[in-house]
Amino acid sequence: MKSLCELDRLDFHRVLQLFESIVSQVEEDVRGGLSLADTKGKVNVENFRAPLTDGEEHAERTWEGFVPAAIERAYLEVKETEKR
Protein backbone atom coordinates (compact mmCIF):
# COMPACT_ATOMS: atom_id res chain seq x y z
CA MET A 1 0.00 0.00 0.00
CA LYS A 2 1.07 3.56 -0.46
CA SER A 3 2.51 5.48 2.46
CA LEU A 4 0.24 8.02 4.13
CA CYS A 5 2.19 10.80 2.48
CA GLU A 6 1.43 9.33 -0.94
CA LEU A 7 -2.28 8.95 -0.37
CA ASP A 8 -4.47 11.58 -1.92
CA ARG A 9 -8.04 12.51 -1.07
CA LEU A 10 -9.42 9.92 -3.45
CA ASP A 11 -7.41 7.19 -1.70
CA PHE A 12 -8.62 8.35 1.72
CA HIS A 13 -12.18 8.27 0.40
CA ARG A 14 -11.65 4.72 -0.87
CA VAL A 15 -10.23 3.62 2.49
CA LEU A 16 -13.22 5.15 4.25
CA GLN A 17 -15.57 3.35 1.85
CA LEU A 18 -13.69 0.10 2.51
CA PHE A 19 -14.20 0.44 6.26
CA GLU A 20 -17.85 1.40 5.82
CA SER A 21 -18.42 -1.60 3.56
CA ILE A 22 -16.78 -4.00 6.01
CA VAL A 23 -18.80 -2.67 8.95
CA SER A 24 -22.14 -2.66 7.13
CA GLN A 25 -21.65 -6.19 5.79
CA VAL A 26 -20.55 -7.48 9.20
CA GLU A 27 -23.54 -5.84 10.90
CA GLU A 28 -25.86 -7.55 8.43
CA ASP A 29 -24.16 -10.92 8.95
CA VAL A 30 -24.31 -10.65 12.74
CA ARG A 31 -28.01 -9.78 12.53
CA GLY A 32 -28.40 -12.87 10.38
CA GLY A 33 -26.76 -15.02 13.05
CA LEU A 34 -23.62 -15.86 11.10
CA SER A 35 -20.51 -17.05 12.89
CA LEU A 36 -17.20 -15.22 12.62
CA ALA A 37 -15.88 -17.84 10.20
CA ASP A 38 -18.99 -17.56 8.02
CA THR A 39 -18.80 -13.77 8.12
CA LYS A 40 -15.15 -13.80 7.05
CA GLY A 41 -16.15 -15.97 4.11
CA LYS A 42 -19.12 -13.84 3.14
CA VAL A 43 -17.84 -10.26 3.42
CA ASN A 44 -16.76 -9.13 -0.05
CA VAL A 45 -14.61 -6.06 -0.50
CA GLU A 46 -12.69 -7.21 -3.57
CA ASN A 47 -13.87 -4.17 -5.55
CA PHE A 48 -11.58 -2.07 -3.32
CA ARG A 49 -8.47 -4.24 -3.78
CA ALA A 50 -7.21 -3.09 -7.18
CA PRO A 51 -7.67 0.64 -6.58
CA LEU A 52 -5.93 0.44 -3.20
CA THR A 53 -3.13 -2.02 -3.97
CA ASP A 54 -2.48 -1.19 -7.62
CA GLY A 55 -1.30 -4.80 -7.97
CA GLU A 56 1.87 -4.14 -5.96
CA GLU A 57 3.18 -7.32 -4.33
CA HIS A 58 3.77 -5.75 -0.91
CA ALA A 59 0.37 -4.07 -0.99
CA GLU A 60 -1.33 -7.35 -1.89
CA ARG A 61 0.31 -9.10 1.08
CA THR A 62 -0.76 -6.23 3.33
CA TRP A 63 -4.32 -6.53 1.99
CA GLU A 64 -4.37 -10.27 2.72
CA GLY A 65 -3.39 -9.60 6.34
CA PHE A 66 -5.45 -6.49 6.92
CA VAL A 67 -8.88 -7.37 5.52
CA PRO A 68 -9.48 -10.56 7.54
CA ALA A 69 -8.28 -8.77 10.69
CA ALA A 70 -10.57 -5.81 10.00
CA ILE A 71 -13.52 -8.13 9.47
CA GLU A 72 -12.78 -9.94 12.71
CA ARG A 73 -12.44 -6.71 14.68
CA ALA A 74 -15.70 -5.36 13.24
CA TYR A 75 -17.44 -8.64 14.07
CA LEU A 76 -16.22 -8.59 17.67
CA GLU A 77 -17.25 -4.97 18.12
CA VAL A 78 -20.72 -5.57 16.69
CA LYS A 79 -21.19 -8.61 18.93
CA GLU A 80 -20.05 -6.60 21.96
CA THR A 81 -22.44 -3.78 21.09
CA GLU A 82 -25.29 -6.28 20.90
CA LYS A 83 -24.65 -7.31 24.50
CA ARG A 84 -25.27 -3.80 25.79
Secondary structure, 3 states (H helix, E strand, C coil): CCCCCCCCHHHHHHHHHHHHHHHHHHHHHHHCCCCHHHHHHHCCCHHHHHHHHCCCHHHHHHHHHHHHHHHHHHHHHHHHHHHC
